Amino acid sequence: MNTEELKSEMLAELKSAYGENAEFRDGQEEAITGVLQGKRTLVVQRTGWGKSLVYFMAAKILRKHGEGFTLIISPLLALMNNQILSAEKLKLCVRTINSENSDDWNEIMDDLKNNEVDALIISPERLSNADFRENLNRLGEKIGLFVVDEAHCISDWGHDFRPDYRRIVNIIESLPGNVPVLATTATANNRVVEDIRAQLGDDIQISRGGLMRDSLAIQVIRLASKPERLAWLAKNIAKLSGTGIIYCLTVNDCELVDRWLQHNGIRSACYYARMEADSKAEIVDKFMCNEIKVLVATVAFGMGFDKPDISFVIHFQKPGNIVSYYQQIGRAGRDIENAYAILMCGGEDDEINNYFIDSAFPTENLMNEVVETTAQHDGIKPGDYEKYINMRRKKIEQCVKYLEVNGDIYKENGLYYKSLKPWQPDLDKSARITAIRRNELQQMNDFTGYQGCYMEYIARCLDDPTAGKCGKCANCVGHPLTAQELSEEDVVKALKFIKENFDIIEPRKMWPSGMRIDDKNRIAENYLCSEGRVLSNYGDGGWGKAVAEGKYKYNHFSDELVEASCELLRSFVQEKQIQWITNIPSLRRPELVKNFAERLAGGLGLPYLEALAKTCDARPQKELNNSNLQQDNAFRSFETSGEIRDGNVLLVDDMVDSRWTFTCCGYKLRKAGSGEVFPFALANSAGRNGED
């Protein structure tokens, strides 16, 4: 079929699906034609341009002409669901294989073999499964088009590199030469484009459009403290029309902002990675149906969510790079003429972003430990690395995946083995990537102080040749787009809220995976801690800052902290019938928590007893990074001592993070005859650096 015939058929399908007035956007028709003519194509177009239409229209035409199904690699489950809805307009049968529909996998594979599926969407993580790769190899001849969505993830130099994307290149190389390959992204500068070209082939055709977003008006607001930022939200959110997103860098801040908005009568919900899948789906449905005004989210609410009428995106903290910022503000203004992108920035932002940079790639030490641990075992289970390596489970899993994809270790029958490949970390590459991340953060810092057009700055950073002044941002119009004036009373209200905003300490119910105490992995019901309370988030502008100063500056917790704790706990103590107080002892600072617990007991009118003893000067829990080591350290370090009363007890410590110290000490108190154990900590230090 010649080019003109293809274009005529494509336009007819477009009008059939979207109405007689439908037309292709600039670049769409050319990209689809290139794919249908068998070319490898990279599409770099702004969010909302319609990249999914390119591959679904190509899939539609290919199927009409008897070709095989389209295989789409897509990074997020929510994006998959969006894409399936989009494909239905073209009357395509699209299925997905993901972690949440395992019961359907066999049926879907049978449908593929029987040529009853037009397109299959999978996550890149599915490619790590050997059985799935084998099934995919058997279906290779049935693939009519191979699509890599969010293709910047292929590139080591991209802002969102994912090791599983490396497997994609191997699959592409094994495809028959006549199978077209399409890669799409909205966020690739010249460096990333060239890296994708190097991996997918020099003959790749690049379809690149302008990245300017005409509907967005950008404003940067410098507000150093959290109380100021919360006060600004309370004063301005109601003035913004429509619905929007507030992005936070950490889970703790998501929850804080969400509670603050609701406290001020603003309908909101929060969204982050570790939430249950059903809860996420329910929240997204409410947001899509405009049942809430604000979705407060981490970057887990990311690529591919297509809500055309989002009228504002606010950043509670500054993202780590321009690419992420552009991608996130691109959620707004897709199908409306005017939308706000408001960036708050202050002193704490760089601390969090530097943490992300430092932990983006596995360190040489961690990689060495994983390789050596693997080599020392004749096969090691994935969960057993934590017994030998002092690192968080998530980081170990990322490192194992990185080394597996790199060919340094391999998996067989559920166990990892050292490969024959000599182990040599590429330190120069890691250093270069880290240096790029630091430069990107500096670029973001320069953006916040930029005096010219904000959108033009972003487009130039993304190597957009069409970059120019937007005429809509705060700098272009010469005045703030939204009110910035805050009274002292506004900020004091927010500060008071933070100080009164306590958290729950949920009890752990299981010992670490593979560990058995009392011959069980589940902690016996009568030895569990009960639900506890924590006064603050460590280092926050409320009581968290006073806790940090008391511990590390003065070695004494103030009377104000005692009074605030009493205020929080009075009704709790009465409700739970707590009859006495004890504390977690320390050999390094023996009087710090003990003195606080004694004064707290006096304020609550309860007896204080020394019921626990620190038996050895073990490593601080904060230096241990996974449950196996933390539980073992805590369990060996404490024993019951002195008088143990049978009434309910408040167990006091300064910090709570992993909860293993509370869990182990609570277990030993209850086993020694105490009543229920209710933990209380002055500050929560968990979740300070992003997703967990």
N, C-alpha and C positions, 0 to 999 in steps of 0.2 A: 504494500500500500504506500503511495507516495505521500509527501508531506501535506499537500493541500487536502487530500482525502482524509488523512488522519485528523487534521484540524477541523474539518467539517463534521466528522463523526464525534469528536470531543465536544464541540460546541452544542451539538444536538443532545448529547447526554447531559451536559450542564443545564441546558434549558429545561430538559425533562425533569431534572431533579430539583432545580431551584427557581423555575419560572421563566417565562418567555423573555423577561427583561434581563436575565442573568448574563453577565459578561466575565471573562477571565480578567484577573488583575494583571498588571504589568509583570511579565516574566513567567507567569504560570503556564501559559500555552507553550512557550519555548522549552521550558523545563520538562513538561510532560512529553512533548514531541521527541526530545532528546532521549528520554528513557525508553520510549516505544521504539526508537530506532536502534536500541541496544547499547547506547552510550553509558559509560559510568559518569554520574552527575552528582555534583555537590551543590546544594541549594543553601545559600546564606541570605536569609530574609528576616525582617523584623517580626516580632511576635504579633500574631493576629493577621499576618499576610495571607495565610492559608496554605501552609506547607503540606498539611495532611491531604488537602484536595489533590495535590500533585500525585501522591502515590496511590490514592484511592481511585482517581480517574484513570491513571495508568493501569491499575489492577482491573478496572471495569473493562477497558478496551482489550487488554490481553486475554481476559476470560472469554470475551465475545468471540475472539479469534482462536479459541481452543487451546490457549496456553495454560501453564500450571498456576498454582496458587502463589500469592504474594506473602513472603515472610517478613514481618516487621519486628525489629528489635527496639523496644521502647522501655525507658527506665523506671516508670512509675505506674503502679496499678491504677491510680485515679486517671492518669493520662490514657491508659488502655480503655477504660470505661467511656471517656469522652470520645475517643476515636471510634469506638463501636457505634455510638449514637450518630456520629458524623457519617460513617459508611452506610448506615441504613438509608440515607437519602438517595444513594446511588443503587439501592437494592442489592447490596453485596452481603453475602453470608460471611461474617467475620467472627472468629472464635479466638479465645485467649487461653493460654496455659500459664497459670500463676499459682502462688502459694496458697490461695484461698479457694481454689476449685479442683483440688487433687482428685476428688471423686469422679470428675468428668474427663480426666486425662485419657483414659483408654478409649472412651467413646469418641473423643475429638480426634485421636490418632487414627481410629478406624474410618472416620468421616474423611480425613485427609487422604488416606489410601484409596478411598472410593471416589475421590475427586468431587466431594460435596461441600468443600470449604473454599471460599474465594480468597480469604486472607487470614493468616494466623499471626497474632501478636504475642510475643513472649518478652520476658525481662532478660537482660544480659546475664543475670545470675543463673538462669536456667541452663546456660551453656557450661556451667561448672559441673553439671551432673553428667557422668559418663554414659548412663543409660539413655538420657535424652539426646546426647550428641550422637550416639549410635543410631537411634531412631531417625535423627535428622539426616544422617549420612544415607540411610536407606531411602529417604524421601527426596534426596538431592535432585534426582532427575525430574521430580514433579514441581520444583520451584521455578516459577516464571519470572519473579522479580524479587530482589533482595533489598530491603530497606533498613537503613540505620538512622533512627530518629535521635535527636540530640547528639549529633555526631562529634561535637567538641569533646565528649567524654572519651573518645578514642585517644585523644592527644595527651601525652604526658605534660604538655605545656598549657593545656586548657585549665580553666578555673575549677573544673569538676571532674578531674581524671578518675576513672573507675577501672580497676584491674580487669574485671570481667570483659570489658570492651576489647581488651587485647585479643581475646579468643575469636572475636568477630573477624579480624584480619585473616586468621588461619582458615576460617570457614569460607571467606570470600575467595581466597586463593585456590580452594578445592572445588569451587563451582565451575560448571561447564562455561566455556568462553562466551557463549551466546546469551548467558543470563545477565540482564542489565542490573546494575547496582546503583541505588539512589541513597545519598546521605543528606540529611537536613539538619540545620541548626539556625538559631537566631543570634548566637553569641560566639563568633569566631573572628578574631583579628587576623592580620596577615600571617603572624607567626603560627597560629593554630591551623589556618588554612593550608599553609605549606606543609605542616606536619601530617595533616590528613591526606594531602596529595601524595606525600612520600609513602604512606601506608596503603593507600588505595590504588595508586598508579599515576604516573605522570600524564597519562592520556585522559585524565578525568576532566570533564566539562564543568566549569564553575558558573553558576547562575547567581549573581550577587546584586542585591538591590540596596536602595538607601535605607538607613536605619533611623532617620529622623522620625519622631513621633509627634505629629502635628496637634494631636488632641491633648498632650500633656503640658501642664504648667508646673514648673519645679520651683521649690523654695527650700532654702537651708536655714535652719534655726539653731543657734547655739544656746543650749541649755545644759549646764554642767552637771546638775544633780538630778537624781530620780524624782524627788518631790517636785522640782520645777517642771519636769517633763509630764508628770502625772497631772499637775495643775493645768498645764497647757491643754492637755487632752480633754479634761473636764470642761474647760472653758470654750473649746472650739469644735469638738466633734459634732455637737448638735447643730452647729451652723453649716456643716458640710452636707450637701444634699446627697441622697442615694446611699449606697452601701460601699464599704471599703475594707481594706486589710491594714492591720498594724503588724509590722514585722519586728520581732525581738531576736536578739542573738542567743538568749538562753531560755531554757524551760522555766526557770524560776521567775524570770521577768514576764514571760507569757502569762503565767498564772496570776502574778501581781497585777498586771495591767487589766486582765480580764475581770478580776474581782473589783478593781477600782472603777471600771466603767459601769459594772452592774450596780455598785454602790451609789453611783451618780445617775442611776435610772436609764442607762444606755444599754440596749439589748446587744449582748456580745456572747462569744464562745471562743475557747482557745483550742489550738490544733498543734500537735507535735508528734514526733516519730513514735514514742513508746506507748501512745494511747492504743487501746484495743481497736481492732479494725472496724467493728460494728459502731463504736462511738465516733470514729472518724467519718464513716459514711453518713451517719445521722447528722453530724455537724455540717458536713459539706452540703447535704440536701437542704438543710435550713438556710444556709448561706445562699445557695443557688436560687431558692424560692423567696428570698428577701424577708425571711422570718427573723433574721438578726441583722442589725445594722453594721456590726463590726466583727470580723474574724481576726483574732489575735493569734499569730502563728510564728513558728520558727521556719527555717528554709524547707522543712519537711512539706509545707504547703508550697509546692514548687511547680516545675515545668508542666505545661499542658492543661492546666485548669482553664477552661474557656467560659468565663462569665462575661458577656459582652458589655454589661452596664455598670461595671465597677467604676465608681466616680472618684475614689481617692485611695492612694497607698501611702501610708505613713511609716517611716522607719524610726523606731524608738531608740535605736543605736545605729551607728554608721556601719555598713557592710565592709568587708575586707577588700573589695576590689570593684572597679567600675563595671566589669562584666556582670557580676552578680547583681549589682544595683540596677543596671539597665534591664536585666531579665525580670527582676521583681517589680519594678515600676511599670513594666510592660503588661502587667495584669490589668492595669487601669486603662480606661478610655478606648477600648477596642471598637465599640460600636456607638459611642457618644462623642459629641464634639469637644467637650471640655471636661477635663479631669485633673485632679491635683496629685502631685508627687512631693511629699513633704519629708524632709530629712532632718531629724534631730541629731545633734552630735555633742559629745562632751568628753570628759577626761577618762572615763572607764572604758571607752570603746576599744582603744588600741590594746589594752591589756587582754581583752577577750579575743580580739582578732589575731594577736600574736600567738595566743595559745593554739588557735586553729592552724596557723602557719606551721608552728613547730610540730604539730601532730598530724599534718597532712600526709606525709610519707613515713613509712617505718624507719626508725633510726638504725644506724649501723649496729649498735649494741643489741637492739631487739632482734634484728635479722640474724645476727650471729648466734644469739641465744636459741632462737627457733631452729636454726640449722643444726646447731650442736646437740640440742635436745632430741631432735629427730634422728640424728646419726647415732645417738647413744641407745636408742630403742629399736628393737626388731619389730617395728610397727607401733605407732602411738595413736591413741584415740584423740579426736579433736579437742574434747573437753579436758584431757589430761595435761595439756600444756600448762595450765594454770598452777598445777602442783609444783612446777619447777621454775616458772618464770614469773617474776614480780611485775606484772603488767595487767591492765584491765582486759577483761575477756574480749571486748569489742576490738581493742587494739591488736591483741594476739590474733584474732580471727582475720583482721585486715592484713596483717603481716603474713600469715599462713597463705592467704589467697594470693597475695602479691608474689610470694616465692613459688607457689604452685604454678601460677600463670607464667612465671619467668623460667620454669623448668628446673628450679633448684631442688624442689621436693615433689613428690607425686603421691596420689591417693589410690589405694587399691583395697577393695573389700572393707571400706570404712576406716582404714588405717593409713597414716602418713609414713612415707619412707624417704630417706635421702636418695636423690638421683645420682647417677654417675657423673653428672656435670660438676666440674670443680667450682667450689663456692668462692665468689669474689664480688663483694658489693660494689656497685657503681657509685662511689662517693662523689665523684666530680659532677655527675648528672644530678644527684640529690642536692648538692650544694648550689648548682645553677638554678634548679627549680625553686629552691628556697629563696635565693636572691631575687628571682623574678617576683615571687609572692611579696617580698618586702617592698620591692619597687611599686608593685600594684597597690599596696596599702598606702605608700607615700603619694601615689597618684590620686587615691581617694581623699587623702588629707588635703592635697592641693585643691581638689574639687570643692571642698567645703569653704575654702577661702577665696575661691575664684570670683573675679569681679565682672567677667564677661558672661556670655550666654551659656547657661548650664547645659542645655541640650547639645549645643555645638561642641562643647568640651567633651561630652560623652561620645558623640559620633566620631570625633577626631581620634579619641583613644581607641575606638573600634575600627580605625582605618577606613572610615566611610568617606569616599571621595565627594559625596553630595552634602557634606556637613556645612551648615550655615546657621545664621541666627534664627531662633524660633519665634521671637516676638511675643512670647507668652510668659516666660519665666520671670521670677521676681527681679532679676537683674535687667532683663530686657525692658520691662515696664517701669522700672525705677522705683518700685515701692513694694512692701510685703504684700503677699497675696492673701494672707490670713492674719488675724490679730495676734500680736506677740505680748502685749502688756499684761503683766501678772502682778496682782497686789500681794503684799506680804501675807495677807489673810488667806489667799488662794494657796500659797505654798505651805503655810502652816497646817492647813486642813489636810493636804496631801501627806505631809510629814507625820501628822497624827495618825492617819490611816495606816501608813507603813508600820508605825510603832505598835499599832493595835492588830496588825495583820499576822496572827500566829499561824503556824502550820501544824499538821498532824504527823506524828511518828507512827507509821504503820508497822505492826509487828511482823517479823520474819516468821514463816511457818515451816520452812524446810532448811535442813543443813545443806552445805554445798553439794553439788552433784557428785555422786559416788561416795559420799561420806555417810557413815552410819553411827549413830550414838543411841544407846539403849536398843541396839539392833534394828534401828529404823532411820530412814532418811528424813521422814517427817518428824518435826518436833512434837512430842506428846502434848496434848491439849492442856494438861494441868501444869506444864512447864513453860508454856508460852508467856512472853510479855504481853501486856494489854496495850491498847492504843494510847499513845502518849502525846505530849505537846512540845512544841519548840517556839521560842519567843520571836526569833528573827532569822533572816538570811544573813549569813556572815558577810560583813563589810558593807552592807547596804546603808543608805542614808538614814535609816531609823535606828533601832537598837543594835543592828548588826555592826555599825561602826564603833559604838561604845564597847561592844564585846571584844572586837579586835584590839582596841586600845587597852582595855583592861587586861587582856591576856599577855600582850607582847610589849606594851609600853610601861604599864604601871604594876603588873603582877598582882592586881587587885581589882575585883569587880565592884563597881560603885554602888552606893546606896540606892541610886536611881534605878539600876538594874534589878536590885532586890525588890523595890517597890513595884516596878513594872511586872515582875514575875509573880508577885503576890496578887496583883490585880488580875492577872490572867488566870491564876490557879485557884482562887478562893472558891468559886462556884464549882470548879472541876473537882477539887478535893472533897467538897461536901457531897457532890453527886456520886462520886466513886467510893465514898466512905474510906478515904485514905487515912490511916491512923499513925503513920510514922514516916520519917525521911532518912535516907542514907545517900551516899554519893559514890561515884566511881573514883577510887584512889589513884594517886600518881606519885612516882618516886622522884620525878624531875621537878615538879612544882607541888609539893605535898600539901601546902596550905591554901592554894588558890581556890580550887573547887570546894574543898572541905569548909573553908571559911565562908564561902558564899552559901553553901547548903545549911550551915548552922544558922546564919542570919535569915535565910529563907524560912527555916523551920520556926524561928522565933516570930517572924512576921505572920506565919500561918497558924501559930499556936499549936504546933505539933512537936513531939519529941524527936530529937536527932540522935541516931545511933550509928556507930561505926560498925558496919556489918560485912564489909568486904576488905580484903587485903591484896595489895599488889605483890606478887610472889617473886617476880624477877624484873630486871630492867630491860624489857623486850623493846623491839623497834617500835617507834610511834606508828599507830595505825595509819596515819596520813601518808606514811612512806610506802605502804603496801597497797597494791593496786587491783587485787582480785579477791573474790570471796574465799577461795581455798586458803590463801595465805592469811587473810584478815581473820577468818574464823579460828584458824589454828593458833595464831598469835594471841588472840583474846582469850581463847579457852585455856591456854597454858599459863596466862599471866595473872589470873585472878582466882582467889579462893574465898569462901565465906569465913568470917572471923567475928568473934564476939557474940553479942546477943542477937538472935534472929526472932523477931516477933511474928505471930501468926496472922496479924492484921495486914490489910493492904498497905503497900509501901510506895512512896514516890522516890524513884531512883534518878539522881541528879548528875549531870555532866555538863561541861561547858560547850562541847561541840558534838554534833551528830552528822555522820556522813554515810558510811556503809551500814550502820545499825548493828554490826556484829558485836561490838563491845556491850551494848545494851542487851542483845540477844543472849550472849554467853553468861553475863553477870545475872540477868534475870532468871535464866535457867537454873543457875547454881543457888540463887536465893530461894526460889520456889522448891527446889529439891531439898533445901535445908529446912523447909517448913514455913516459909513466909506465905502471906496471902498473895493476892494479885500484885504484880509489879507494873507500875505505870512510869515509863521513862519521861524525863523532862530535860531538855537542853536549852542553853541560852541561844545557840545559833546553829543553823543548818548550813553546812559547808558543801553539801552535795549539789550537783547540777549547776555549778557556778560558771562552767565553761562550755555551755552549749548543750547539745542533745545528749541524753543518757536514759 
